Amino acid sequence: MIKAYAARAAGAALEAFEYDPGPLGADEVEIDVESCGICHSDLSMLDNEWGMTAYPFVPGHEVVGIISKVGESVTSLKAGQRVGLGWHASYCNHCHTCDSGDHNLCGSAQPTIAGRHGGFADKVRAQHTAVVPIPDGVNPDTAGPLFCGGITVFNPLVQFDISPTAEVGVIGIGGLGHIALQFLRAWGCKVVAFSSSEAKKKEALELGAHEVINSRNDDEISAAAGRFDLIISTVNVKLNWAAYMSTLAPKGRLHFVGATLEPIEIGAFDLISGQRAVSGSPVGSPATIKTMLDFAALHNIEPVTETFSFEQVNEAIQRLRDGKAHYRIVLKR
């Protein structure tokens, strides 16, 4: 039996829950969970904001742990390895996107916390192709958030061949944005943070920003017209997107990784006049996650985290719900 924490209804408190996972699949591994990050996506799923949650619901898709069992066909991993598991727990492994290395775009990919139980548990199972070893140089105590928040902001740098001389803006210095600043600075970019919080300005500079623009100051945004090769939006609220489009350089890109639920209102001429683009992306493939971990180890990058015990899971979720997390929360045994 696997011992976990589950919610019985939308928005409900998590409580002790046990389930029988059945026989280990031939292509699966079982992971003894050491820690698991709490992501805003866990909260969205807990509240059934996306209309896809099944209850009882076990959150947790930023897992770090030790492999305890491997399926009979698994040769790439072995018991005793420390690994991480992110948003996806399996892929079809035979469609065009999987064959192209874009497993995260697989139409049959199964999320770790949808259609199966996640990592707020003592054990979790996943297909071996979705599990990535944690290299030396990456702190396992803070690595969990890299497997969702980290890869979410790292993936666009790889997908769009971002130059190390590019000027890049980051909207929102929170759970995603604070990691993006670190990656971009190490990538070599000119990094500018957009934030409405004066209190975060000093820390944004310490995390890697060369400059901070007050996102509530129209004059400061107007003064940035035509500057940015890339802007990464990490927020989940509606903003004046036309104003941000005006800050893009010709061929610049406004890229969304924050899941705002409201329509994005952008005029066609904002795109046409400067040959600009608007795009979005989910997490990243296992290969890109491995590259991200190696990059983080090389440049000593890690999320800023707060730690709670698994027994404090409801307290930790409330802290995230209240917007008080600084910047990511990790449950630890």
QUIDA-V404350 format. One record per residue. N is the residue number from 0. PHI is phi in whole degrees, -180 to 180 (NA if undefined). OMEGA is omega in radians with two decimals (* if undefined). Layout:
[[N	PHI	OMEGA] [N	PHI	OMEGA]]
This chain:
[[0	NA	3.05] [1	-101	-3.14] [2	-98	-3.01] [3	-140	3.01] [4	-121	-3.04] [5	-136	2.99] [6	-99	-3.11] [7	-91	-3.12] [8	-154	-3.11] [9	-58	3.09] [10	77	-3.08] [11	-75	3.04] [12	-66	3.08] [13	-82	3.14] [14	-138	-3.12] [15	-59	-3.06] [16	-151	3.09] [17	-123	3.07] [18	-148	3.11] [19	-95	-3.11] [20	-78	-3.10] [21	76	-3.12] [22	-64	3.09] [23	-70	3.13] [24	-65	-3.10] [25	-60	-3.10] [26	-102	-3.07] [27	-105	2.92] [28	-127	3.02] [29	-109	-3.04] [30	-115	2.95] [31	-79	-3.01] [32	-75	3.03] [33	-93	-3.14] [34	-155	3.11] [35	-153	3.08] [36	-72	3.00] [37	-107	-3.10] [38	-109	3.09] [39	-61	3.07] [40	-65	3.04] [41	-61	3.13] [42	-66	3.11] [43	-62	3.11] [44	-69	3.11] [45	-57	-3.12] [46	-87	-3.10] [47	56	3.12] [48	-63	-3.06] [49	-99	3.06] [50	67	-3.09] [51	-130	-3.06] [52	-87	3.02] [53	-110	-3.12] [54	-113	0.03] [55	-65	-3.04] [56	-114	3.08] [57	-106	3.12] [58	-73	2.99] [59	111	3.12] [60	-137	3.01] [61	-130	-2.93] [62	-92	2.93] [63	-126	3.14] [64	-171	-3.10] [65	-111	3.10] [66	-66	3.13] [67	-107	3.14] [68	-143	3.05] [69	-129	3.10] [70	-69	-2.99] [71	-65	-3.13] [72	-99	-3.09] [73	-86	3.10] [74	-120	-3.05] [75	-85	-3.12] [76	-133	3.14] [77	-144	3.11] [78	-59	3.13] [79	99	3.11] [80	-77	2.99] [81	-87	-3.03] [82	-138	3.04] [83	-128	3.12] [84	-135	-3.09] [85	-110	-3.00] [86	-64	-3.11] [87	-103	3.12] [88	-108	3.07] [89	-165	3.10] [90	-136	3.11] [91	-74	3.09] [92	68	3.10] [93	-140	3.10] [94	-79	-3.09] [95	-62	-3.11] [96	-68	3.07] [97	-64	3.12] [98	-63	3.13] [99	-88	3.14] [100	90	-3.13] [101	-98	-3.08] [102	-58	-3.11] [103	-67	3.11] [104	-103	-3.13] [105	-61	-3.13] [106	-67	3.14] [107	-107	3.13] [108	-60	-3.12] [109	-108	3.10] [110	-64	-3.13] [111	-64	-3.07] [112	-118	3.04] [113	-132	-3.10] [114	83	3.10] [115	-160	-3.10] [116	-98	-3.03] [117	-89	-2.91] [118	-94	3.00] [119	-80	-2.97] [120	-162	3.09] [121	-83	3.10] [122	-144	3.04] [123	-148	3.14] [124	-117	3.11] [125	-160	3.02] [126	-63	-3.03] [127	-62	-3.12] [128	-69	-3.13] [129	-92	-3.05] [130	-105	-3.04] [131	-123	3.09] [132	-62	3.11] [133	-94	-3.06] [134	-76	2.99] [135	-59	3.14] [136	99	3.05] [137	-104	-3.11] [138	-70	-3.09] [139	-65	-3.12] [140	-70	-3.13] [141	-118	-3.02] [142	-74	-3.05] [143	-49	-3.12] [144	-63	3.07] [145	-66	-3.04] [146	-79	2.98] [147	-134	-3.13] [148	-59	-3.10] [149	-66	-3.11] [150	-68	3.12] [151	-61	-3.13] [152	-93	3.10] [153	-81	-3.06] [154	-54	-3.14] [155	-62	3.13] [156	-64	3.13] [157	-80	-3.05] [158	-64	-3.04] [159	-110	3.07] [160	48	-3.09] [161	-65	-3.12] [162	-71	3.06] [163	-68	3.06] [164	-104	-3.12] [165	-68	3.02] [166	-102	-2.97] [167	-126	3.06] [168	-103	3.09] [169	-124	3.11] [170	-94	3.10] [171	94	-3.13] [172	-106	-3.14] [173	-133	-3.06] [174	-60	3.08] [175	-89	-3.00] [176	-62	-3.10] [177	-69	3.05] [178	-78	3.13] [179	-59	3.13] [180	-59	-3.12] [181	-67	3.13] [182	-62	-3.07] [183	-65	3.13] [184	-64	3.12] [185	-68	3.11] [186	-67	3.12] [187	110	-3.03] [188	-77	2.87] [189	-81	-2.94] [190	-112	3.13] [191	-126	3.10] [192	-95	2.96] [193	-102	-3.13] [194	-146	3.07] [195	-92	-3.07] [196	-104	3.08] [197	-64	-3.13] [198	-66	-3.11] [199	-88	-3.02] [200	-61	-3.11] [201	-62	-3.11] [202	-70	3.09] [203	-60	3.10] [204	-67	3.12] [205	-67	-3.11] [206	-79	3.07] [207	141	3.13] [208	-68	3.01] [209	-82	-3.03] [210	-157	3.07] [211	-125	3.07] [212	-106	3.09] [213	-72	-3.05] [214	-71	3.07] [215	-97	-3.11] [216	-104	-3.09] [217	-61	-3.14] [218	-66	3.14] [219	-67	3.11] [220	-68	3.12] [221	-61	-3.13] [222	-68	-3.13] [223	-94	-3.08] [224	-55	3.04] [225	73	-3.02] [226	-90	-2.77] [227	-97	3.02] [228	-78	-3.13] [229	-150	2.92] [230	-124	3.09] [231	-104	3.09] [232	-97	-3.13] [233	-106	-3.03] [234	-88	3.13] [235	-118	3.11] [236	-124	3.13] [237	-78	3.09] [238	-126	3.08] [239	-81	-3.02] [240	-66	3.10] [241	-62	3.11] [242	-65	3.12] [243	-70	3.07] [244	-59	-3.11] [245	-68	3.14] [246	-88	3.14] [247	-78	2.99] [248	-74	3.00] [249	-54	-3.05] [250	68	3.10] [251	-73	-3.03] [252	-134	2.96] [253	-100	-2.97] [254	-119	-3.08] [255	-103	2.95] [256	-121	3.00] [257	-84	-3.01] [258	-89	3.00] [259	-70	-3.06] [260	-89	-3.13] [261	-90	3.13] [262	-58	3.12] [263	-94	-3.06] [264	-96	-3.13] [265	-138	3.13] [266	-76	-3.13] [267	-60	-3.11] [268	-68	3.05] [269	-64	3.11] [270	-85	-3.01] [271	-66	-2.99] [272	-63	3.14] [273	-118	-3.09] [274	51	-3.10] [275	-90	-3.08] [276	-135	3.00] [277	-123	-3.06] [278	-152	3.09] [279	-152	3.11] [280	-156	3.03] [281	-98	3.02] [282	3	-3.14] [283	-165	-3.14] [284	-74	3.05] [285	-55	3.13] [286	-65	3.12] [287	-71	3.06] [288	-61	3.12] [289	-62	3.11] [290	-60	3.13] [291	-61	-3.13] [292	-64	3.10] [293	-64	3.12] [294	-65	3.12] [295	-63	3.12] [296	-65	-3.11] [297	-64	-3.03] [298	-109	3.09] [299	54	-3.14] [300	-98	3.03] [301	-150	3.10] [302	-64	2.97] [303	-85	-2.99] [304	-129	2.92] [305	-116	-3.05] [306	-115	3.03] [307	-128	3.00] [308	-79	3.09] [309	-61	3.12] [310	-66	3.12] [311	-96	-2.99] [312	-59	-3.12] [313	-70	3.05] [314	-64	-3.14] [315	-65	3.13] [316	-63	3.13] [317	-65	3.10] [318	-63	3.07] [319	-66	-3.13] [320	-60	-3.13] [321	-81	3.14] [322	72	-3.07] [323	-103	-3.10] [324	-65	-3.12] [325	-134	-0.28] [326	-103	3.09] [327	-127	3.12] [328	-111	3.12] [329	-124	3.00] [330	-88	-3.04] [331	-137	3.08] [332	-83	*]]
